[in-house]
Amino acid sequence: MRASCADDFDAEALLFNQARQRILDEVTPVSGEEKLAIRQGLGRVLAEDIISGINVPGHTNSAMDGYALAGESLSGKSLETFEVIGTAYAGVAFEKSCGQGQCVRIMTGAPMPSGTDTVIMQEHVEKTNEQQIKIDCAQHRPGQNVRQAGEDIAKGDVVLAAGRVLVPADLGVLASLGIGEVKIRRRPRVAFFSTGDELRSLGEPLKDGDVYDSNRYALYGMLSRLDVDIHDLGVIQDDPDLMRDAFTTAAEIADVVITSGGVSLGEADYTKTILDEVGEVGFWKIAIKPGRPLAFGRIGKTLFFGLPGNPVAVMVTFYQLVQPALEYLSGKKNIEPFTVQAVTTEKIRKRPGRHEFQRGILSHDEQGQLIVKKAGMQGSGILTTMSRANCFILLSEQQGNIEVGEQVTVQPFNSLI
């Protein structure tokens, strides 16, 4: 007798980590690139290393408004008098050289005058008159409050590596190097559709047994957060000919095809059967909860993911298996999940056999310790728990029940979404 989706152990099902690795082994990053203005590159994947052609800062400069002088002048242990010989401004080179017992009034960012290597903050000097100040030398050290040329970026440094997803700070870094355009990898093309005679579009009346198609909207939201081009092909009825045409069309326009529904053992679940006809199935069952029935394979060169029909199972399998594949496909280098340890504030029931992704709420207690609790009932059809939750509680295949006060591994949603 075959295992059902409710069973905790199925000898035919792949372990989660095995399935994830088999998927990634099938993925080759997309080829093709485009040149974009750096503002348009935000959130996109770099196609080449960014190598600095200059030093940043370009010159040794003052980190404070104050007085520039030679650090060796601070060797005394008492109040010393210094002659102010001029003022150095940002963007203007100071022409004179500063000698022993002299200093230069200097503004933040101004190049350090010849003969100086130290800046005393203006709040730490006693001003005698316009041409003279006093400094308590014992309170200061040579080299303070000075930014060295190239201390942030040295000429020839690899500043940003190929495969990096550009974040706002990167745009500032690129601009500081005088770079206005960057080479970006093209976006993978993703086509998706839902399957099922019971599905209705928003605005349509529901008959007995009908449900609104929530999966396409969840999938669209998740895909929209990634660096992909999206093609929504709507709802396909449980008709073999219609589904075969949908698969063929989707594979012609996309690098990846994603469906929801139609991968269980029901008589009207045609996804796996048709995929066997038009492509090849790599595997279709994984030892996870929720989301055991998941078909993965190819239609020609196009990758295919047949996700379950239950809405929470769709989101769990997308985040844990599809999203890493799409990120790797886009050329992104770092796709490993971010996790933390937290203490559970309630008992978590689990039987060994499957890798579970329970929805949780992560927070801090009064002592600042990370704590987590379940976001509610854990059924694969209870989508509101995904809305309430802010993390997954990760429970391995071997894990049994978790008692109050035990530590668990948690994957925060803000590292996924």
Secondary structure in CASP SS format (residue, H / E / C, confidence):
PFRMAT SS
TARGET T0000
AUTHOR 0000-0000-0000
METHOD secondary structure of the structure
MODEL  1
M C 1.00
R C 1.00
A C 1.00
S C 1.00
C C 1.00
A C 1.00
D C 1.00
D C 1.00
F C 1.00
D C 1.00
A C 1.00
E C 1.00
A C 1.00
L E 1.00
L C 1.00
F H 1.00
N H 1.00
Q H 1.00
A H 1.00
R H 1.00
Q H 1.00
R H 1.00
I H 1.00
L H 1.00
D H 1.00
E C 1.00
V C 1.00
T C 1.00
P C 1.00
V C 1.00
S C 1.00
G C 1.00
E E 1.00
E E 1.00
K E 1.00
L E 1.00
A E 1.00
I H 1.00
R H 1.00
Q H 1.00
G H 1.00
L C 1.00
G C 1.00
R C 1.00
V E 1.00
L E 1.00
A C 1.00
E C 1.00
D C 1.00
I E 1.00
I E 1.00
S C 1.00
G C 1.00
I C 1.00
N C 1.00
V E 1.00
P C 1.00
G C 1.00
H C 1.00
T C 1.00
N E 1.00
S E 1.00
A C 1.00
M C 1.00
D C 1.00
G E 1.00
Y E 1.00
A E 1.00
L E 1.00
A C 1.00
G H 1.00
E H 1.00
S H 1.00
L H 1.00
S H 1.00
G C 1.00
K C 1.00
S C 1.00
L E 1.00
E E 1.00
T E 1.00
F E 1.00
E E 1.00
V E 1.00
I E 1.00
G E 1.00
T E 1.00
A E 1.00
Y C 1.00
A C 1.00
G C 1.00
V C 1.00
A C 1.00
F C 1.00
E C 1.00
K C 1.00
S E 1.00
C C 1.00
G C 1.00
Q C 1.00
G C 1.00
Q E 1.00
C E 1.00
V E 1.00
R E 1.00
I E 1.00
M C 1.00
T C 1.00
G C 1.00
A C 1.00
P E 1.00
M C 1.00
P C 1.00
S E 1.00
G C 1.00
T C 1.00
D C 1.00
T E 1.00
V E 1.00
I E 1.00
M E 1.00
Q H 1.00
E H 1.00
H H 1.00
V C 1.00
E E 1.00
K E 1.00
T E 1.00
N E 1.00
E C 1.00
Q C 1.00
Q E 1.00
I E 1.00
K E 1.00
I E 1.00
D E 1.00
C H 1.00
A H 1.00
Q H 1.00
H C 1.00
R C 1.00
P C 1.00
G C 1.00
Q C 1.00
N C 1.00
V E 1.00
R E 1.00
Q C 1.00
A C 1.00
G C 1.00
E C 1.00
D C 1.00
I E 1.00
A C 1.00
K C 1.00
G C 1.00
D C 1.00
V E 1.00
V E 1.00
L E 1.00
A C 1.00
A C 1.00
G C 1.00
R C 1.00
V E 1.00
L C 1.00
V C 1.00
P H 1.00
A H 1.00
D H 1.00
L H 1.00
G H 1.00
V H 1.00
L H 1.00
A H 1.00
S H 1.00
L C 1.00
G C 1.00
I C 1.00
G C 1.00
E E 1.00
V E 1.00
K E 1.00
I E 1.00
R E 1.00
R C 1.00
R C 1.00
P C 1.00
R E 1.00
V E 1.00
A E 1.00
F E 1.00
F E 1.00
S E 1.00
T E 1.00
G C 1.00
D C 1.00
E C 1.00
L E 1.00
R E 1.00
S C 1.00
L C 1.00
G C 1.00
E C 1.00
P C 1.00
L C 1.00
K C 1.00
D C 1.00
G C 1.00
D C 1.00
V E 1.00
Y E 1.00
D C 1.00
S C 1.00
N H 1.00
R H 1.00
Y H 1.00
A H 1.00
L H 1.00
Y H 1.00
G H 1.00
M H 1.00
L H 1.00
S H 1.00
R C 1.00
L C 1.00
D C 1.00
V C 1.00
D E 1.00
I E 1.00
H E 1.00
D E 1.00
L E 1.00
G E 1.00
V E 1.00
I E 1.00
Q C 1.00
D C 1.00
D C 1.00
P H 1.00
D H 1.00
L H 1.00
M H 1.00
R H 1.00
D H 1.00
A H 1.00
F H 1.00
T H 1.00
T H 1.00
A H 1.00
A H 1.00
E H 1.00
I H 1.00
A C 1.00
D C 1.00
V E 1.00
V E 1.00
I E 1.00
T E 1.00
S E 1.00
G C 1.00
G C 1.00
V C 1.00
S C 1.00
L C 1.00
G C 1.00
E C 1.00
A C 1.00
D C 1.00
Y C 1.00
T H 1.00
K H 1.00
T H 1.00
I H 1.00
L H 1.00
D H 1.00
E H 1.00
V H 1.00
G C 1.00
E E 1.00
V E 1.00
G E 1.00
F E 1.00
W E 1.00
K E 1.00
I E 1.00
A C 1.00
I E 1.00
K E 1.00
P C 1.00
G C 1.00
R C 1.00
P E 1.00
L E 1.00
A E 1.00
F E 1.00
G E 1.00
R E 1.00
I E 1.00
G C 1.00
K C 1.00
T E 1.00
L E 1.00
F E 1.00
F E 1.00
G E 1.00
L E 1.00
P C 1.00
G C 1.00
N C 1.00
P H 1.00
V H 1.00
A H 1.00
V H 1.00
M H 1.00
V H 1.00
T H 1.00
F H 1.00
Y H 1.00
Q H 1.00
L H 1.00
V H 1.00
Q H 1.00
P H 1.00
A H 1.00
L H 1.00
E H 1.00
Y H 1.00
L H 1.00
S C 1.00
G C 1.00
K C 1.00
K C 1.00
N C 1.00
I C 1.00
E C 1.00
P C 1.00
F C 1.00
T C 1.00
V E 1.00
Q E 1.00
A E 1.00
V E 1.00
T E 1.00
T C 1.00
E C 1.00
K C 1.00
I E 1.00
R C 1.00
K C 1.00
R C 1.00
P C 1.00
G C 1.00
R C 1.00
H E 1.00
E E 1.00
F E 1.00
Q E 1.00
R E 1.00
G E 1.00
I E 1.00
L E 1.00
S E 1.00
H E 1.00
D C 1.00
E C 1.00
Q C 1.00
G C 1.00
Q C 1.00
L E 1.00
I E 1.00
V E 1.00
K E 1.00
K E 1.00
A C 1.00
G C 1.00
M C 1.00
Q C 1.00
G C 1.00
S C 1.00
G C 1.00
I C 1.00
L C 1.00
T H 1.00
T H 1.00
M H 1.00
S H 1.00
R H 1.00
A C 1.00
N C 1.00
C E 1.00
F E 1.00
I E 1.00
L E 1.00
L E 1.00
S C 1.00
E C 1.00
Q C 1.00
Q C 1.00
G C 1.00
N C 1.00
I E 1.00
E C 1.00
V C 1.00
G C 1.00
E C 1.00
Q E 1.00
V E 1.00
T E 1.00
V E 1.00
Q E 1.00
P E 1.00
F H 1.00
N H 1.00
S H 1.00
L C 1.00
I C 1.00
END
